[in-house]
Amino acid sequence: MSTLLAAIVEALNRRKGKVLDLAQLSMHEAQFRTFKKLFLSEFGRDGAERDLQTVVAEYERQRNGRE
């Protein structure tokens, strides 16, 4: 994982944790479990993180091609 991607994912993980904490406080347990599963599917390794990996890799390819 590139340094740039690692920094972005780390920042997003902190925010994801806050969103999950707030959701847990405002939902019944069964609702929260479903929300958490869907949220992490969309914003976790198989969702947004994979998309970011593609974007960062393309950015780095273009940047390295210019240097």
C-alpha positions in Angstrom: 0.0 0.0 0.0 1.4 3.4 -0.9 2.1 6.0 1.7 -0.6 8.3 0.2 -3.2 5.5 0.2 -2.3 4.5 3.8 -2.8 8.0 5.0 -6.1 8.4 3.3 -7.4 5.0 4.6 -6.2 5.9 8.1 -8.1 9.2 8.1 -11.2 7.5 6.7 -11.1 4.8 9.3 -11.2 7.3 12.1 -14.3 8.9 10.6 -15.9 5.5 10.0 -15.4 4.7 13.7 -17.2 7.9 14.7 -20.1 7.3 12.3 -20.5 3.7 13.7 -20.3 5.0 17.3 -23.1 7.5 16.6 -25.2 4.9 14.7 -24.9 2.5 17.6 -26.2 5.1 20.0 -29.2 5.9 17.9 -30.3 2.4 16.7 -31.6 -0.8 18.2 -29.0 -3.5 18.3 -30.4 -5.5 15.4 -30.7 -2.4 13.2 -27.2 -1.4 14.1 -25.7 -4.8 13.2 -27.4 -4.5 9.8 -26.3 -0.9 9.3 -22.7 -1.7 10.3 -22.5 -4.6 7.9 -23.8 -2.5 5.0 -21.7 0.5 6.0 -18.5 -1.4 6.1 -19.3 -3.2 2.9 -19.6 0.2 1.1 -16.8 2.0 2.9 -14.4 -0.8 3.8 -11.9 -2.9 1.9 -14.4 -4.2 -0.7 -16.0 -0.8 -1.3 -14.6 2.7 -1.1 -11.1 1.5 -0.1 -10.8 -0.6 -3.2 -12.0 2.4 -5.3 -9.4 4.6 -3.6 -6.7 2.1 -4.3 -7.5 2.3 -8.0 -7.6 6.1 -8.0 -4.3 6.4 -6.1 -2.6 3.8 -8.3 -3.6 5.7 -11.4 -2.6 9.0 -9.9 0.8 7.6 -9.0 1.3 6.1 -12.5 0.5 9.4 -14.2 2.7 11.3 -11.8 5.6 9.0 -12.2 5.2 9.1 -16.0 5.7 12.8 -16.0 8.9 12.8 -13.9 
